[in-house]
Amino acid sequence: MTEFPVPDVVLNAELPVGEDYVAPADRPAEWARMARELAASGCTEAQVAEALAVDEQTIQRLLQETEGPR
């Protein structure tokens, strides 16, 4: 419990999200899509990792998981 009461209007408020918001459950697929696009445009794995703010191992895994028929 908080020391100060919080009005229901605040507790029940829906927060606006930007149109580029990606729900947590959808993020791995979106990151994989972004990694594929960046790699296809000629970026190195290091550049893709930097752009997505993850390590190179994550990029390698994302790219491996999405290889195959498209």
C-alpha positions as CSV (number, residue, x, y, z in Angstrom):
1,M,0.0,0.0,0.0
2,T,1.1,3.5,-0.6
3,E,1.3,6.2,2.1
4,F,-0.9,8.4,0.0
5,P,-4.2,7.4,-1.6
6,V,-4.1,7.2,-5.4
7,P,-7.4,8.2,-7.1
8,D,-9.1,5.5,-9.1
9,V,-9.0,7.7,-12.2
10,V,-5.2,7.5,-12.1
11,L,-5.0,3.8,-11.3
12,N,-7.4,3.0,-14.2
13,A,-6.0,5.4,-16.7
14,E,-4.9,3.9,-20.1
15,L,-1.5,5.1,-21.0
16,P,-1.0,6.2,-24.6
17,V,1.6,4.3,-26.6
18,G,3.2,5.4,-29.8
19,E,2.5,3.7,-33.1
20,D,6.0,2.1,-33.0
21,Y,5.3,0.4,-29.7
22,V,6.0,-3.3,-29.8
23,A,4.4,-5.5,-27.1
24,P,6.8,-7.6,-25.1
25,A,5.5,-10.9,-26.5
26,D,6.1,-9.6,-30.1
27,R,9.6,-8.2,-29.6
28,P,11.7,-11.3,-30.5
29,A,9.9,-11.5,-33.9
30,E,10.3,-7.8,-34.4
31,W,14.0,-7.8,-33.5
32,A,14.5,-10.8,-35.9
33,R,12.8,-8.9,-38.7
34,M,14.9,-5.8,-38.0
35,A,18.1,-7.8,-37.8
36,R,17.3,-9.5,-41.2
37,E,16.6,-6.1,-42.8
38,L,19.8,-4.6,-41.5
39,A,21.9,-7.6,-42.5
40,A,20.3,-7.6,-45.9
41,S,21.2,-3.9,-46.3
42,G,24.9,-4.8,-45.8
43,C,25.4,-4.1,-42.1
44,T,27.8,-6.3,-40.3
45,E,26.6,-8.3,-37.3
46,A,28.4,-5.8,-35.0
47,Q,26.6,-2.9,-36.7
48,V,23.2,-4.8,-36.4
49,A,23.9,-5.5,-32.7
50,E,24.8,-1.9,-32.1
51,A,21.6,-0.7,-33.9
52,L,19.4,-3.0,-31.8
53,A,21.3,-2.5,-28.6
54,V,22.1,-6.2,-28.1
55,D,25.2,-8.3,-28.3
56,E,26.5,-10.0,-31.4
57,Q,25.5,-13.5,-30.0
58,T,21.9,-12.3,-29.8
59,I,22.1,-11.2,-33.4
60,Q,23.6,-14.5,-34.6
61,R,20.8,-16.3,-32.8
62,L,18.1,-14.1,-34.2
63,L,19.4,-14.5,-37.7
64,Q,19.8,-18.3,-37.3
65,E,16.3,-18.7,-36.0
66,T,14.8,-16.9,-39.0
67,E,16.8,-18.6,-41.7
68,G,15.1,-20.9,-44.1
69,P,12.2,-20.6,-46.6
70,R,10.7,-17.2,-46.8
